[in-house]
Amino acid sequence: MTISVKIENIDGRCNCLALRQASRYLTALYDQALSDVGLRITQFSILYRLAKEGTMSIGELATAMAMDRTTISANLKPIERDGLVKIVPSSTDGRTKDVKLTPKGMLGYQEAFPLWEAVQEKFERAYGAKEAKTLRTAARSVLDSGFEPWADEA
């Protein structure tokens, strides 16, 4: 017996697929550029956020990175193991943990920044600086679309 199922063509229509494909493409580009210092773009972004904001709770960091807590925890493990960040009990709330950038982490960020900057400029030359800015603006606006994908984690 053969089951006949109509497959709807979503090529070019799925917002999530299009963004995920572009994200994987750019992630590979940035990961390749940062590989000389042993970082991936997500790790670099975490180091940047901590360098900019200072110590943050895991929840605050997850929110700032637009990640769920499980994903942020998984991304913190290797950089904690390598001594770039330290996870400590919160000084204000014993139920939470804070993430601190270590001096080694700050050095790692500073060493990686020129590599990030070079690939950023390379992408903008190839894609167009104006187009890249429009792309970033559009991608960030998705975060304000009214959905709460991690609301049940609170």
C-alpha positions as CSV (number, residue, x, y, z in Angstrom):
1,M,0.0,0.0,0.0
2,T,1.4,3.4,-1.0
3,I,0.6,6.5,1.0
4,S,0.3,9.6,-0.9
5,V,1.2,12.8,0.9
6,K,1.2,16.3,-0.6
7,I,4.4,18.0,0.2
8,E,4.0,21.8,0.4
9,N,6.9,23.7,-1.1
10,I,8.4,25.9,1.6
11,D,11.6,26.7,-0.4
12,G,12.1,30.4,-0.1
13,R,9.2,30.8,2.4
14,C,10.5,29.5,5.7
15,N,11.9,32.4,7.7
16,C,13.6,30.1,10.2
17,L,15.3,28.0,7.6
18,A,16.6,31.1,5.7
19,L,18.0,32.6,8.9
20,R,19.5,29.3,10.1
21,Q,21.2,28.7,6.8
22,A,22.6,32.3,6.8
23,S,23.6,31.9,10.5
24,R,25.4,28.6,9.8
25,Y,27.2,30.1,6.9
26,L,28.4,33.2,8.8
27,T,29.2,31.1,11.9
28,A,31.6,28.9,9.8
29,L,33.2,32.1,8.4
30,Y,33.7,33.7,11.8
31,D,34.7,30.3,13.5
32,Q,37.4,29.9,10.8
33,A,38.8,33.4,11.4
34,L,38.9,32.9,15.2
35,S,40.3,29.3,15.1
36,D,43.9,30.7,15.4
37,V,43.1,31.7,19.0
38,G,41.0,28.7,19.8
39,L,37.7,30.4,20.0
40,R,34.4,30.0,18.3
41,I,32.2,33.0,17.5
42,T,29.7,32.2,20.2
43,Q,32.5,32.0,22.8
44,F,34.0,35.3,21.5
45,S,30.5,36.9,21.8
46,I,30.2,35.8,25.4
47,L,33.7,37.2,26.2
48,Y,32.7,40.4,24.5
49,R,29.4,40.7,26.5
50,L,31.2,40.1,29.8
51,A,34.0,42.5,28.9
52,K,31.4,45.1,28.1
53,E,28.9,44.5,30.9
54,G,31.0,43.0,33.7
55,T,29.8,40.1,35.8
56,M,26.4,38.8,34.9
57,S,24.1,36.1,36.2
58,I,23.8,33.1,33.9
59,G,20.1,34.2,33.3
60,E,21.1,37.7,32.4
61,L,23.8,36.4,30.1
62,A,21.4,34.0,28.5
63,T,18.9,36.9,27.9
64,A,21.6,39.2,26.5
65,M,22.8,36.4,24.1
66,A,19.2,35.4,23.1
67,M,19.9,31.8,24.3
68,D,18.1,29.4,26.6
69,R,19.8,28.5,29.9
70,T,20.8,25.0,28.7
71,T,22.5,26.4,25.6
72,I,24.3,29.2,27.5
73,S,25.5,26.6,30.0
74,A,26.8,24.4,27.3
75,N,28.7,27.3,25.7
76,L,30.2,28.3,29.0
77,K,31.7,24.9,29.9
78,P,34.7,25.0,27.5
79,I,35.6,28.6,28.2
80,E,35.3,28.0,32.0
81,R,37.5,24.9,31.5
82,D,40.1,27.0,29.7
83,G,40.0,29.6,32.5
84,L,38.5,32.4,30.4
85,V,35.5,32.8,32.6
86,K,34.7,31.8,36.2
87,I,31.2,30.7,37.4
88,V,30.7,31.7,41.0
89,P,27.7,31.8,43.4
90,S,25.9,35.1,43.2
91,S,26.8,37.7,45.8
92,T,23.2,38.9,45.8
93,D,21.1,35.8,45.4
94,G,22.3,32.4,46.7
95,R,20.1,30.6,44.2
96,T,21.8,31.9,41.1
97,K,25.3,31.8,39.7
98,D,27.3,34.7,38.2
99,V,29.7,34.5,35.3
100,K,32.9,36.6,35.5
101,L,35.5,37.3,32.9
102,T,38.9,36.3,34.1
103,P,42.1,38.2,33.3
104,K,43.0,35.3,30.9
105,G,39.5,35.8,29.4
106,M,40.1,39.5,28.8
107,L,43.5,38.7,27.2
108,G,41.8,36.1,25.0
109,Y,39.1,38.6,24.0
110,Q,41.8,41.2,23.2
111,E,43.8,38.7,21.1
112,A,40.7,37.6,19.2
113,F,39.3,41.0,18.5
114,P,41.5,41.9,15.6
115,L,40.6,38.5,14.0
116,W,36.9,39.3,14.5
117,E,37.4,42.8,13.1
118,A,39.2,41.5,10.0
119,V,36.5,38.9,9.1
120,Q,33.8,41.6,9.9
121,E,35.4,43.9,7.4
122,K,35.9,41.1,4.8
123,F,32.2,40.2,5.0
124,E,31.1,43.8,4.7
125,R,33.4,44.4,1.7
126,A,31.9,41.3,0.0
127,Y,28.3,41.8,1.0
128,G,28.2,45.6,1.3
129,A,28.5,47.7,4.4
130,K,25.0,49.2,4.0
131,E,23.5,45.8,3.3
132,A,25.2,44.3,6.3
133,K,23.9,47.1,8.5
134,T,20.4,46.5,7.2
135,L,20.8,42.7,7.7
136,R,21.8,43.3,11.4
137,T,18.9,45.7,12.0
138,A,16.4,43.2,10.4
139,A,17.8,40.3,12.4
140,R,17.8,42.2,15.7
141,S,14.2,43.3,15.1
142,V,13.1,39.7,15.1
143,L,14.0,39.7,18.8
144,D,11.2,42.3,19.3
145,S,8.5,40.4,17.4
146,G,6.6,39.7,20.5
147,F,7.3,36.0,21.1
148,E,8.7,34.5,24.3
149,P,10.4,31.3,23.3
150,W,12.0,30.7,26.6
151,A,9.2,32.0,28.9
152,D,8.6,28.5,30.4
153,E,12.2,28.4,31.7
154,A,11.7,31.1,34.4
